[in-house]
Each structure stands twice: as C-alpha cells, then as structure tokens.
Amino acid sequence: MTRMRALVAGGLACGLALSGCAEIPQPSRPELTPYERPAVREGDAGAFLTTYAEELDEALRDSPEELEALQTGPLLERTRAEMLIAEKTDTTLGASNYTDVVAGGPVFKEYPLWFMAFATPADDDESDDVQALLVRRESASEDWKVANALFVPSSAQPTILADESGAVAPAPEAHTSAADDVVVQAVQYLSSGDVPDGAPDFEDAGFKDFRDYVGELGADDTGFSDLGVECAPYDGMALGDHALATEGGGVSLAEIRCTVTVDVPESYFVDLGDEIEAVMTTDADGSVISIEVAQPMLITTEDTDVSVFSPGWFMLSSSTADGDGDESDGGEAEEAGDG
C-alpha cells in the first residue's frame, strides 16, 4: 500500500488557495447582448479561489461537514476519501496557497456557469506543477464550487485566449472529438495494461502506477485469485462538455473510474492495509474484495497533436462480498471526522 500512502503524504490534489490573476491575451469580440455574460470576469476567479482555499483548509482540518459547500462532482468524492484515509493514517491535510491564476470561461445566457483555471502553487520550489481546476455555479442562488482539480506539469498548461469581454470560446469540435477518443483509449489501457494503437503514451503520462498496483495484486505470491479490472468514464457529470479553446486547439478535463476485484482463498488471512480499510463500506469478512479508484486527467490538443496528463490514481472506496456476490453486512464508509 506504499502507493496510496505516497498519494496522501504528498499533498491533497484538490488543495488550493490563490492570490492574483495573470492577464490573458485579448483578441477582439463583438459587443455582448444584455442577456449574455462571461462566466468569470477579471479578478473574480482569483477572489473566489482565495476564499475557497481558506475555507477548504479549515474544512480539511476541523470542519469536514463544510466540504460539500466548497466542492462538487468527482473532486468531492476524491477529497472525502482522502480525508478518511488521512484520518486512518494520522496524516494532516491542508490547502496550499497559490501565486498566479489564469482563468476563463465561455459566454452564457443561462445557468449553470463554469470556468477553468490554472494556478501556480506558492512556496513549492521543488515542483514546477500547476493545478488545473474546473469550477461550476449551478444557479444564481448557489455559490461557485470546484468540480475537478488536478496537478499537471507546467509545460502542460495551454494558452487560453480571452476576448474583450473576458470570455473564452468553447473548444472546437476537433478537440472534443479527439478528447472523447482519448477517454476511450484510457479506459482500454487502464483495464488491460495495453496501450491501444494511435493512443497517447499513457505509461509516461501518469497512468502506469495504477497498472503497477494491479500487477502487484495479481502477483503469484499474494495468494489472490480471479483478479478483475473494469473501467469506465466518470458519468456523474459531463466533464467533456466543459472544454475551452486554446491558442492551438482545446483543453478539457476527464476522469476514469475503475473497480478492481480479487478473490481471497478461505485459508488466507489478509491485512487489507489502512487505506483500503479507511474507505471500506462493508465489514471485512467477505472473500471478494472490490476497490474503486479514480484516474483524473487533463487533455490538450494543438492542431492534430493530442496530449494527456494525469497526477495518478486515487482510492475512493472498498467493499467485501461473499463468493456468491452478496455484499457483507455493513454501511457506507464512516464520514471523516465522525471517528
């Protein structure tokens, strides 16, 4: 379970605080009608994300019940799981400050609104990563919430071009089509370990760690049998619809969810490890163990070139079931902080 400890100890992928916005190049654009508005105006993203970071830091340390007011979608699920793992492993989580923010979103006539942001971490001289974020607002009566966030190399940050109103055009169809193809190819790779023909190099893009973990579970000396992996795109939110045009193509976020199952022979006693136990939603008596994980990613296109980047995989939940497929007695994973 070294991998998951490294994920937790290395810092929560969603933690952020921001303090300022970098200017985006400004091409011309026709005047907006009274019924149109850009998702985010100059200064709004930095102001929101600074406040968000402060409140997230408090939620991670002392007020886990406040997390739902700050996050939504796949990020909320990942953060809840990391909080449970941190509590189990006596790890302290916190949100970090950021120095620069580049943000933009399309023009909207109605809710929901959304924008993307790229933030540079402060006080981290050892890393050149930036954090890509997707932020949504469902209605005028609701606040902005961060729906997805992941760290990627700064070299992966594309140039987004805002017009005179501060809006950024949606990504072209060529990007959305290419991004859809990458998601399908990522599902195939994570499920099988084989890189499909014509796919990006997933092994060098942050996906190999999950396949290494699957390989460790299936090794002969583990005693596990009937190892299975099933993967599919995250379907709780249409992440592919949140795509922006860039200087050379487009940018969007995506996420794959995988379920790993293994059978434990009756003669074996298995120490599941703190991370799996922390997110267990049933008791631990069943002979079939299921582990659900998330693999978020950033997809960029430039002309005909497609690139993908991922910070790695994140454990979400685990469960046990009897050999006939019935889950062992138990409830949902205990909420962090309820200890």
C-alpha positions, 0 to 999 in steps of 0.5 A: 500500500506504499502507493496510496500512502505516497498519494496522501503524504504528498499533498491533497490534489484538490488543495488550493488557495490563490492570490492574483490573476495573470492577464490573458491575451485579448483578441477582439469580440463583438459587443455582448447582448444584455442577456449574455455574460462571461462566466468569470470576469477579471479578478473574480476567479482569483477572489473566489479561489482565495476564499475557497482555499481558506475555507477548504483548509479549515474544512480539511482540518476541523470542519469536514461537514463544510466540504460539500459547500466548497466542492462538487462532482468527482473532486468531492468524492476524491477529497472525502476519501482522502480525508478518511484515509488521512484520518486512518493514517494520522496524516494532516491535510491542508490547502496550499496557497497559490501565486498566479491564476489564469482563468476563463470561461465561455459566454452564457445566457443561462445557468449553470456557469463554469470556468477553468483555471490554472494556478501556480502553487506558492512556496513549492520550489521543488515542483514546477506543477500547476493545478488545473481546476474546473469550477461550476455555479449551478444557479444564481442562488448557489455559490461557485464550487470546484468540480475537478482539480488536478496537478499537471506539469507546467509545460502542460498548461495551454494558452487560453485566449480571452476576448474583450469581454473576458470570455473564452470560446468553447473548444472546437469540435476537433478537440472534443472529438479527439478528447472523447477518443482519448477517454476511450483509449484510457479506459482500454489501457487502464483495464488491460495494461495495453496501450491501444494503437494511435493512443497517447503514451499513457505509461509516461503520462501518469497512468502506469502506477495504477497498472503497477498496483494491479500487477502487484495484486495479481502477483503469484505470491499474494495468494489472490485469485480471479483478479478483475479490472473494469473501467469506465468514464466518470458519468456523474457529470459531463466533464467533456462538455466543459472544454475551452479553446486554446491558442492551438486547439482545446483543453478539457478535463476527464476522469476514469473510474475503475473497480478492481476485484480479487478473490481471497482463498478461505485459508488466507488471512489478509491485512487489507492495509489502512487505506483500503480499510479507511474507505471500506463500506462493508465489514471485512469478512467477505472473500471478494474484495472490490476497490474503486479508484479514480484516474483524473486527467487533463487533455490538450490538443494543438492542431492534430497533436493530442496530449494527456496528463494525469497526477495518478490514481486515487482510492475512493472506496472498498467493499467485501462480498461473499463468493456468491456476490452478496455484499457483507453486512455493513454501511457506507464508509464512516464520514471523516471526522465522525471517528 
